[in-house]
Amino acid sequence: MMSVNKKIKIAIIGLGYVGLPLLSEFAKNYKAIGFDTNSKRIDDLKSLNDQTLEVKKKDLVRLKNIIFSIPDCLQDQDFYIVTVPTPISKTKDPDIRSLKSACKLIGKYLSKGNHVIFESTVYPGLTEEICIPILENESSLLINKDFFVGYSPERINPGDPDRRLTDIVKITSASNPKALKIIDNLYKSIIKAGTFPVKSIKAAEAAKVIENTQRDINIALMNELSMLFTKLDIDFSEVLQAANTKWNFLNFKPGLVGGHCIGVDPYYLTFKAKQEGFDPKMILAGRSTNEMMPKQIFKNIKISLKKLDKDLSKVDGLILGATFKENCPDFRNSKVEDLFDLFQPKIKSLTAYDPYFHKNLKIFSERRSIFKSFEQVFRKKYDFIIIAVPHAQFKKIGYKSIKNILKTKSTLYDLKSLFPSSKSDMQL
């Protein structure tokens, strides 16, 4: 950990699951502030309510007076760190509207000697091709003469208590060597795990997108293998357990791939690849496999019910878990919503339960009615149950309690093998 200059002023733009923990750490040693255009998010945080569950209430108390939704707070800062979302559009193209807006906003307040650091996921080259020109245009200042830019990709793992912000090595990069040293030292002052400086911003951007692209492709491989071994009547969970006894086997499992990173980052990389006239076959193949998994699950349930002589239109189904990953309160970009869309119109009744769901949550607009309380869910019987997201609470509830709410002739689909494979009726 480096020594700190407590006079340094830092503004974090975007207070989601990336920006808020970053603010929390920087505010311990610097004059840090947080800004978000979502006034409700700011009001919630001031009321000590963080829906991402990434920052503890005792730390929210410390932050409540340094978070704002009024842009004037961005005046007279030394560092601007951008952590706004970079999702994809309906056509799977990069949606960088929030990133552009952040650049325009910062440009209005940018002064000589300032550093702007981007943490939002982008494709290689975007910072220099799009962000820097906007900053120059809005501020009438010149890069590397009047101000400096860095890129340090976020590596937050939502819902992971063992890998917090300070425990994960931070990649750093900058627009010139002097700025890199300054930016690297800034992050070193809060990141216990240390930093990894790289020579170019493009290299840092590329490192981020390939991290999740690699995971996406590996999960796609597991999904495809699981479908194959199901056809061969082989227990794929047992296959994975056996294969994992070799030291260099990568422990990936089949499942739904949603969220803001693994299901998004590959599209940023393929977008840039196509711009350069390169056809990214493997990356897109992985995306194609993972995108079709909800339909495969629906197909498997349909086949299983048919074997049980059950009419699909007359069955009651339950889906356990609806967030994009386990032990995380974030429902955005969850592939479980695709399951809702597939099952609800075709069966008698569909019920969903997730311990992180509450009535005021603005998600799943027309699907909200299917969510029931724990008590409501466990006093009914179902023809099939899909454990879609393996929350720790479901493990606590236990296999027996879940099995007890299944009808005599029924199917339990334990998607990510929360319980031993011998207790699940189905694989992918």
C-alpha positions in Angstrom: 0.0 0.0 0.0 1.3 3.4 -1.0 1.3 6.6 1.2 -1.5 9.0 0.5 -1.9 12.7 0.0 -5.1 13.5 1.8 -5.5 16.8 -0.1 -6.1 14.9 -3.3 -9.8 15.3 -4.5 -11.4 12.4 -6.3 -14.9 12.3 -7.9 -16.5 8.9 -8.7 -19.1 9.1 -11.5 -21.6 6.3 -11.2 -22.5 4.7 -7.9 -23.6 1.2 -8.8 -22.0 -2.0 -7.7 -18.6 -0.8 -9.1 -18.5 2.9 -8.1 -19.9 2.7 -4.6 -17.2 0.3 -3.2 -14.6 2.4 -5.0 -15.9 5.5 -3.3 -16.0 3.7 0.1 -12.3 2.9 -0.2 -11.0 6.2 -1.6 -13.1 8.2 1.0 -11.0 6.6 3.8 -7.9 8.4 2.8 -8.8 11.2 0.3 -11.3 14.0 -0.2 -13.6 11.8 -2.3 -17.2 12.4 -3.5 -19.7 10.3 -5.4 -22.0 11.4 -8.2 -24.9 9.6 -9.9 -27.6 11.0 -12.2 -30.1 8.6 -10.6 -31.6 10.8 -7.8 -33.5 7.8 -6.3 -30.2 5.9 -6.0 -28.7 8.8 -4.1 -31.8 9.1 -1.9 -31.6 5.3 -1.1 -27.9 5.5 -0.3 -28.5 8.5 2.0 -31.2 6.4 3.7 -28.6 3.7 4.2 -30.2 1.4 1.6 -27.8 -0.2 -0.9 -29.7 -2.6 -3.1 -26.4 -4.0 -4.5 -25.4 -5.1 -0.9 -21.8 -4.3 -1.8 -21.2 -1.8 1.0 -22.1 -2.3 4.6 -24.5 0.1 6.5 -21.7 1.4 8.8 -19.8 2.5 5.7 -22.9 4.1 4.1 -23.2 6.2 7.2 -19.7 7.5 6.5 -20.6 8.2 2.8 -24.0 9.7 3.1 -22.8 13.3 3.1 -20.4 13.0 0.1 -22.8 11.5 -2.5 -24.7 13.8 -4.9 -27.0 13.9 -7.9 -26.2 17.6 -8.6 -23.4 18.0 -11.2 -21.9 21.1 -9.5 -20.2 18.8 -7.0 -17.8 17.9 -9.8 -16.1 21.3 -9.8 -12.4 21.6 -8.7 -11.5 17.9 -8.6 -8.1 16.3 -9.2 -9.2 12.9 -10.4 -12.5 11.8 -12.2 -13.2 8.1 -12.1 -15.9 6.9 -14.5 -17.8 3.7 -13.5 -21.1 4.1 -15.5 -22.7 1.0 -17.0 -21.9 0.0 -20.6 -24.6 -2.5 -21.6 -25.6 -3.7 -25.1 -28.6 -2.8 -27.2 -31.3 -5.1 -28.4 -29.2 -5.7 -31.5 -26.3 -6.8 -29.3 -24.3 -3.6 -30.2 -22.4 -1.6 -27.5 -24.6 1.0 -25.8 -22.2 3.7 -24.7 -24.7 6.5 -24.2 -24.0 6.8 -20.5 -20.3 6.7 -21.1 -20.5 9.6 -23.6 -22.8 11.6 -21.3 -20.2 11.1 -18.5 -17.4 12.4 -20.8 -19.5 15.5 -21.8 -20.2 16.2 -18.1 -16.6 15.8 -16.9 -15.4 18.0 -19.9 -17.4 20.9 -18.5 -15.4 20.8 -15.2 -12.0 19.5 -16.5 -9.0 21.7 -15.5 -5.3 21.6 -16.3 -3.5 18.8 -14.5 -6.6 16.7 -14.0 -6.7 12.9 -14.6 -9.7 11.1 -15.9 -9.8 7.3 -15.3 -12.3 5.0 -17.0 -13.3 1.7 -15.3 -16.4 0.9 -17.5 -16.0 -2.1 -19.8 -15.3 -1.0 -23.4 -13.8 -2.5 -26.6 -10.1 -2.0 -27.3 -9.5 1.5 -28.6 -12.8 3.1 -27.4 -11.2 5.3 -24.7 -8.8 6.9 -27.2 -11.2 6.9 -30.2 -14.4 8.2 -28.4 -13.8 9.3 -24.8 -10.7 11.5 -25.2 -12.1 13.5 -28.2 -15.3 14.3 -26.2 -13.2 15.4 -23.2 -11.0 17.6 -25.4 -14.0 19.1 -27.3 -16.0 19.9 -24.1 -13.1 21.3 -22.2 -11.0 22.9 -24.9 -8.0 21.2 -23.4 -5.5 18.9 -25.0 -4.7 15.3 -23.9 -1.2 14.8 -22.4 -0.6 18.6 -22.4 -3.4 19.8 -20.2 -5.0 16.7 -18.8 -4.4 12.9 -18.7 -6.4 9.8 -19.1 -6.2 6.3 -17.7 -8.1 3.0 -18.0 -8.3 0.6 -15.1 -11.0 -2.1 -15.7 -13.3 -3.0 -12.9 -13.0 -6.5 -11.6 -15.8 -6.5 -9.0 -17.4 -9.9 -8.4 -20.9 -9.2 -7.1 -22.0 -11.3 -4.1 -18.5 -12.7 -3.5 -17.5 -12.1 0.2 -14.0 -13.4 -0.3 -13.0 -11.3 -3.3 -13.7 -7.7 -2.4 -12.4 -4.6 -4.3 -9.1 -4.4 -2.3 -8.4 -8.2 -2.7 -8.3 -8.2 -6.5 -5.2 -7.1 -8.5 -6.0 -3.9 -10.4 -4.8 -3.4 -14.0 -3.7 0.2 -14.6 -2.9 2.1 -17.8 -2.6 5.7 -18.9 -2.1 8.1 -21.9 1.6 8.5 -21.1 4.2 7.0 -18.7 4.1 9.9 -16.2 0.3 9.6 -15.9 0.6 5.9 -15.5 2.9 6.3 -12.5 0.5 8.7 -10.9 -2.6 6.6 -11.6 -0.9 3.4 -10.5 0.2 4.9 -7.2 -3.3 6.1 -6.6 -4.8 2.6 -6.9 -1.9 1.1 -5.0 -2.9 3.2 -2.0 -6.2 1.3 -1.6 -5.7 -2.1 -3.3 -4.1 -4.5 -0.9 -3.6 -7.1 -3.7 -1.5 -4.6 -5.7 -1.6 -3.4 -9.3 -0.5 -4.6 -12.7 0.4 -1.6 -14.9 0.4 -2.1 -18.7 2.0 0.0 -21.4 -1.1 1.0 -23.3 -4.8 1.8 -22.7 -5.8 -0.6 -25.5 -4.0 -3.5 -23.7 -5.9 -2.8 -20.5 -9.2 -2.6 -22.4 -8.5 -5.8 -24.2 -7.5 -7.6 -20.9 -10.9 -6.8 -19.4 -13.0 -8.1 -22.4 -11.1 -11.3 -22.8 -11.4 -12.2 -19.1 -15.1 -12.6 -19.4 -15.0 -13.8 -23.0 -12.9 -16.7 -21.9 -15.4 -17.6 -19.1 -18.3 -17.3 -21.6 -16.6 -19.8 -24.0 -15.8 -22.2 -21.2 -19.3 -22.2 -19.9 -20.6 -22.6 -23.4 -18.4 -25.7 -23.8 -19.8 -27.1 -20.5 -23.4 -26.4 -21.7 -22.7 -28.2 -25.0 -21.0 -31.2 -23.3 -23.9 -31.5 -20.8 -26.4 -31.7 -23.6 -24.3 -34.4 -25.3 -23.9 -36.5 -22.2 -27.5 -36.3 -21.5 -28.2 -37.9 -24.9 -25.6 -40.5 -24.0 -27.3 -41.2 -20.7 -24.2 -40.2 -18.7 -24.3 -38.3 -15.4 -22.4 -35.1 -16.4 -22.0 -34.0 -12.8 -20.1 -37.2 -12.1 -18.1 -36.7 -15.2 -17.0 -33.2 -14.0 -16.2 -34.5 -10.5 -13.9 -37.2 -12.1 -12.3 -34.7 -14.6 -11.6 -32.2 -11.8 -9.3 -34.7 -10.1 -6.7 -33.7 -12.7 -4.7 -30.6 -11.6 -5.1 -28.6 -14.8 -8.8 -29.2 -15.5 -10.7 -25.9 -15.4 -13.7 -26.2 -13.0 -16.5 -24.6 -15.1 -20.1 -25.8 -14.8 -23.0 -25.6 -17.2 -25.7 -23.0 -16.6 -27.4 -19.8 -17.6 -25.1 -16.9 -18.5 -26.5 -13.4 -17.8 -25.5 -10.3 -16.0 -23.5 -7.3 -17.0 -20.1 -8.9 -17.8 -20.0 -12.5 -19.1 -23.1 -12.1 -21.2 -22.1 -8.6 -22.4 -18.3 -8.2 -22.8 -18.0 -10.7 -25.7 -20.3 -8.5 -27.8 -18.0 -5.5 -27.2 -15.1 -7.5 -28.5 -16.9 -8.9 -31.5 -18.2 -5.4 -32.4 -14.6 -4.2 -32.7 -13.5 -7.3 -34.5 -16.2 -6.8 -37.2 -15.1 -3.2 -37.5 -11.7 -4.5 -38.4 -13.0 -7.0 -40.9 -12.3 -10.0 -38.6 -14.8 -12.8 -38.2 -14.8 -13.9 -34.5 -16.2 -17.4 -35.0 -15.4 -19.0 -31.6 -16.5 -16.0 -29.6 -19.9 -15.8 -31.4 -20.3 -19.6 -31.2 -20.0 -19.4 -27.4 -22.5 -16.6 -27.2 -24.9 -18.5 -29.5 -24.7 -21.6 -27.3 -25.3 -19.7 -24.0 -28.1 -17.6 -25.5 -30.1 -20.7 -26.4 -29.9 -22.4 -23.0 -33.3 -21.2 -21.7 -34.9 -22.9 -24.8 -32.9 -26.0 -24.1 -34.1 -26.1 -20.5 -37.7 -25.6 -21.6 -37.3 -28.4 -24.1 -35.9 -30.8 -21.5 -38.7 -30.1 -19.0 -41.3 -30.6 -21.8 -39.7 -34.0 -22.7 -39.5 -35.1 -19.1 -43.2 -34.2 -18.4 -44.3 -36.1 -21.5 -42.5 -39.2 -20.2 -44.5 -38.8 -17.0 -47.7 -38.6 -19.2 -48.3 -35.0 -18.1 -50.0 -32.4 -20.3 -47.8 -29.3 -20.4 -50.9 -27.0 -20.3 -52.0 -28.6 -17.1 -48.9 -28.5 -14.9 -47.8 -26.3 -12.1 -44.1 -25.2 -12.2 -41.8 -23.5 -9.7 -38.5 -21.6 -10.5 -36.2 -21.1 -7.6 -33.8 -18.1 -8.1 -34.1 -15.3 -10.6 -31.1 -13.1 -10.1 -28.3 -13.2 -12.7 -26.0 -15.2 -10.4 -26.1 -16.8 -6.9 -26.0 -14.9 -3.7 -26.3 -11.6 -5.5 -29.4 -9.2 -5.4 -29.1 -8.0 -9.0 -31.9 -9.2 -11.3 -30.8 -7.1 -14.4 -29.9 -9.1 -17.5 -30.9 -12.4 -15.8 -31.5 -15.2 -18.3 -34.1 -16.6 -15.8 -36.5 -14.0 -17.3 -36.3 -16.0 -20.6 -37.5 -19.0 -18.7 -40.5 -17.0 -17.4 -41.3 -16.0 -21.0 -41.1 -19.5 -22.2 -43.0 -21.3 -19.5 -45.7 -18.8 -18.3 -47.8 -18.9 -21.5 -47.6 -22.7 -21.9 -48.4 -24.1 -18.5 -51.3 -23.9 -16.0 -49.4 -21.9 -13.5 -45.8 -20.6 -12.9 -44.5 -19.6 -9.6 -41.1 -18.0 -8.8 -39.3 -17.4 -5.5 -36.1 -15.5 -4.9 -34.9 -14.4 -1.4 -33.7 -11.1 -2.9 -37.0 -10.2 -4.5 -39.3 -7.6 -2.9 -42.4 -5.8 -4.0 -40.8 -2.4 -4.7 -38.2 -3.8 -7.0 -38.6 -2.4 -10.5 -38.0 -5.6 -12.5 -39.8 -8.1 -14.7 -42.7 -5.7 -15.3 -45.4 -8.0 -16.5 -43.9 -11.1 -14.7 -43.9 -9.7 -11.2 -47.2 -11.5 -10.3 -45.5 -14.9 -10.4 -43.2 -14.1 -7.5 -44.5 -15.4 -4.2 -43.4 -15.3 -0.6 -41.5 -18.2 1.0 -44.6 -19.3 2.9 -46.8 -19.2 -0.2 -44.3 -21.2 -2.2 -43.9 -24.0 0.3 -47.5 -24.7 0.9 -48.2 -25.8 -2.7 -47.2 -28.8 -4.8 -45.6 -28.7 -8.2 -45.1 -30.9 -11.3 -41.6 -29.5 -11.8 -39.1 -27.4 -10.0 -36.1 -25.7 -11.6 -33.4 -24.6 -9.2 -32.2 -21.9 -11.7 -29.9 -20.0 -9.3 -28.1 -21.8 -6.5 -28.5 -19.3 -3.7 -27.1 -20.3 -0.3 -30.6 -20.0 1.2 -31.8 -22.9 -1.0 -29.0 -25.0 0.4 -30.2 -24.1 3.9 -33.7 -25.0 3.0 -32.4 -28.4 2.0 -33.1 -31.0 -0.6 -35.8 -32.8 1.5 -37.9 -29.6 1.9 -37.7 -28.9 -1.8 -38.5 -32.5 -2.7 -41.5 -32.4 -0.4 -43.3 -29.8 -2.5 -43.1 -31.9 -5.6 -46.1 -34.0 -6.7 -45.8 -37.8 -6.8 -45.0 -37.8 -10.5 -42.7 -34.8 -11.0 -39.3 -33.5 -12.1 -36.6 -31.7 -10.2 -34.1 -29.8 -12.4 -31.1 -28.7 -10.4 -29.4 -26.6 -13.0 -26.0 -25.9 -11.4 -25.9 -29.0 -9.1 -26.6 -27.3 -5.8 -27.3 -30.8 -4.4 -25.5 -34.1 -5.2 -26.3 -35.1 -8.8 -27.9 -38.4 -7.6 -30.8 -36.2 -6.2 -31.5 -34.4 -9.4 -33.8 -35.9 -12.0 -32.4 -33.9 -14.9 -29.3 -32.3 -16.5 -29.1 -29.8 -19.3 
